C-alpha cells in the first residue's frame, strides 16, 4: 500500500481544515514547497496536493505552487481542486501534475470528466468521491448532493475509472481513525483501486487500511501534529 502525504493550500499556505470547514483552518507552514521538500527528504515519493482556493473559486488557483514543487522535487503529484474546464486541466498537467483528481466536475459535468478519461487514460485521471453521510459532496465539500457513494463509484467504474480517492468528510482532520467500514463496503462492492483519505491518526490505522485492501492511504494532519513521523512512513513505503 502506498502512503501519500497531503498538502492543502489555502491563501498560498499549507493548512489543514476540520471536516472540510474553511473557518477551522490551521496554518502549518507559510511555504508549501518547503513542506514538499521535507516529505521528499524523508523518503516519500508521492504527494496529494489540494488547491483549496481553487475548489472554492471553481477554477485552478495555485498552479504556480504546483509548478515549483514539481520542478524542485521529484515527487509524483496528484493534484485536485478547482479543475472544472479543459483549460484548468491543461494548466495542471503543464505545471507538472502526474495525475489529477476530479470530484465536483464528475458530478456537475460528467461528460467533460469522461472526455478527460478518454483522452488521458485511467492512469492520469482519478475520481474524487468525497462524502458526508454516504452522499457525494462537491465544491470543496461546501455543497452536498443526493448521490450515494457506491452508486457514484460504480457509475464511473463502468466508464473506465480505475482509481478512486474517497474521503469521509466527517473524519477529515479529526485524527479519530479512518472510515474503515465504509471503505470495506466500497472495496467489496466495487473492487476499485481505493485510495483512502481522512482520519488517519496512527500507524495502526495505516495497517488496518492495508489489511482492508486499500491501494493507498493519504496522510495529512497526523504528520503535521507529530502523530506519525516521516521516518515511520518511510519504513512503510
HELIX and SHEET records of a PDB file:
HELIX    1   1 UNK A   32  UNK A   41  1                                  10    
HELIX    2   2 UNK A   52  UNK A   57  1                                   6    
HELIX    3   3 UNK A   63  UNK A   72  1                                  10    
HELIX    4   4 UNK A   86  UNK A   94  1                                   9    
HELIX    5   5 UNK A  104  UNK A  108  1                                   5    
HELIX    6   6 UNK A  110  UNK A  120  1                                  11    
HELIX    7   7 UNK A  149  UNK A  158  1                                  10    
HELIX    8   8 UNK A  180  UNK A  190  1                                  11    
HELIX    9   9 UNK A  203  UNK A  212  1                                  10    
HELIX   10  10 UNK A  221  UNK A  224  1                                   4    
HELIX   11  11 UNK A  230  UNK A  236  1                                   7    
SHEET    1   A10 UNK A  21  UNK A  29  0                                        
SHEET    2   A10 UNK A  13  UNK A  18 -1                                        
SHEET    3   A10 UNK A   2  UNK A  10 -1                                        
SHEET    4   A10 UNK A  46  UNK A  51  1                                        
SHEET    5   A10 UNK A  76  UNK A  80  1                                        
SHEET    6   A10 UNK A  99  UNK A 102  1                                        
SHEET    7   A10 UNK A 125  UNK A 128  1                                        
SHEET    8   A10 UNK A 163  UNK A 167  1                                        
SHEET    9   A10 UNK A 193  UNK A 197  1                                        
SHEET   10   A10 UNK A 216  UNK A 219  1                                        
SHEET    1   B 3 UNK A 131  UNK A 132  0                                        
SHEET    2   B 3 UNK A 135  UNK A 138 -1                                        
SHEET    3   B 3 UNK A 143  UNK A 148 -1                                        
END                                                                             
